[in-house]
Amino acid sequence: MAERLFDRLAAYYDVLHDDVDYPAECALLEAIFSTYLPHPPASIVDLGCGTGNHALLLARRRYEVTGIDASAAMLRVARAKARGRPNPAFVRADMRRFDLGRRFDAAICMDGAFTHLLTDRDLLAHLRTVRRHLNPRGVYVFEFAQALREETVGPGWIHRTGDPEIVWLYELAFDRRRHLLTSQNRFFAFERGRVARTFVNTYSTRVLSVPVLRRLLERAGMRLVRVASTDEGTRLRPLRRDDPLPMAVAQVDA
Ligand SMILES: C[S@@+](CC[C@H](N)C(=O)[O-])C[C@H]1O[C@@H](n2cnc3c(N)ncnc32)[C@H](O)[C@@H]1O
């Protein structure tokens, strides 16, 4: 399960993503809401919210936000950043099956959280759960891993210098039949020159073609209204076939 990876990674997640322009990504989400919703969303649910980077910014922009994540450690970081404020609310739950007993105007799922839904069964369970939590005409905006002509496989690494210094070695393999990219990882974090955390882990992510995504959404009662590439999350562009993480917008009929 992905939550085990993120429980181990939580303390380093934000430093590993310190190059992400979260304000620009939230501005893009607002632009999408204004295109597809008749009025600004009063409420937003952030699925796989992680350390809360989108949820916190959207709450500051006066939306009422609920963040959901399976990883207790990621949510601990998110709650610490919220400093006791009630908005956003953070809930530990599996985004394939949860029941908050209410509906939202919009749902989001950012930075690959969606790619951890590995089977058609998981994807359908998730999409039906999202559908049940959306108001009529509600939108679901999410990034998904697009099936590419050729997937990147083989060894790679991430090296972040500074303090903490992080070395992440990985080996990627692709299972064509199950549409799964599997990464075998060795992770090392050094703080003040000493090893602070190290772990070995294997996790998979699911790649999807647009037609398969469209069919799954229809089976869950939503329509795929847009698939686009984004310039580092800041603007919608025509979909590029070589874009590994495009953005999709799905909508519930009125
Ligand atoms: C790559 S992080 C993205 C975090 C956040 N959306 C962001 O943009 O920074 C993926 C997150 O999805 C969560 N996740 C993966 N599978 C999940 C599931 N089935 N239910 C809830 N959360 C899940 C992980 O715990 C992790 O926090």
The ligand as a Tripos MOL2 file, in Angstrom:
@<TRIPOS>MOLECULE
LIG
   27    29     1     0     0
SMALL
NO_CHARGES

@<TRIPOS>ATOM
      1 C1          2.3680   12.0060   -4.1510 C.3       1 LIG1
      2 S1          1.4270   12.3070   -2.6930 S.3       1 LIG1
      3 C2          0.4760   13.7110   -3.2090 C.3       1 LIG1
      4 C3          0.0810   14.5760   -2.0360 C.3       1 LIG1
      5 C4         -0.6610   15.8700   -2.4040 C.3       1 LIG1
      6 N1         -1.8540   15.6230   -3.1990 N.3       1 LIG1
      7 C5          0.2510   16.8620   -3.1160 C.2       1 LIG1
      8 O1         -0.0900   17.3080   -4.2180 O.co2     1 LIG1
      9 O2          1.2840   17.2070   -2.5530 O.co2     1 LIG1
     10 C6          0.2260   10.9900   -2.7730 C.3       1 LIG1
     11 C7         -0.6630   10.9160   -1.5260 C.3       1 LIG1
     12 O3         -1.7570   10.0330   -1.8050 O.3       1 LIG1
     13 C8         -2.0260    9.2950   -0.6290 C.3       1 LIG1
     14 N2         -2.7510    8.0670   -1.0010 N.ar      1 LIG1
     15 C9         -2.3580    7.0870   -1.8420 C.ar      1 LIG1
     16 N3         -3.3030    6.1270   -1.9340 N.ar      1 LIG1
     17 C10        -4.3280    6.5310   -1.1310 C.ar      1 LIG1
     18 C11        -5.6130    5.9850   -0.8150 C.ar      1 LIG1
     19 N4         -6.0390    4.8260   -1.3340 N.pl3     1 LIG1
     20 N5         -6.4030    6.6820    0.0150 N.ar      1 LIG1
     21 C12        -6.0020    7.8730    0.5540 C.ar      1 LIG1
     22 N6         -4.7930    8.4280    0.3000 N.ar      1 LIG1
     23 C13        -3.9790    7.7720   -0.5390 C.ar      1 LIG1
     24 C14        -0.6560    9.0350   -0.0180 C.3       1 LIG1
     25 O4         -0.7310    8.6940    1.3570 O.3       1 LIG1
     26 C15         0.0420   10.3580   -0.2910 C.3       1 LIG1
     27 O5         -0.0980   11.2640    0.7760 O.3       1 LIG1
@<TRIPOS>BOND
     1     1     2 1
     2     2     3 1
     3     2    10 1
     4     3     4 1
     5     4     5 1
     6     5     6 1
     7     5     7 1
     8     7     8 2
     9     7     9 1
    10    10    11 1
    11    11    12 1
    12    11    26 1
    13    12    13 1
    14    13    14 1
    15    13    24 1
    16    14    15 ar
    17    14    23 ar
    18    15    16 ar
    19    16    17 ar
    20    17    18 ar
    21    17    23 ar
    22    18    19 1
    23    18    20 ar
    24    20    21 ar
    25    21    22 ar
    26    22    23 ar
    27    24    25 1
    28    24    26 1
    29    26    27 1
@<TRIPOS>SUBSTRUCTURE
     1 LIG1         1 GROUP 0 **** ****
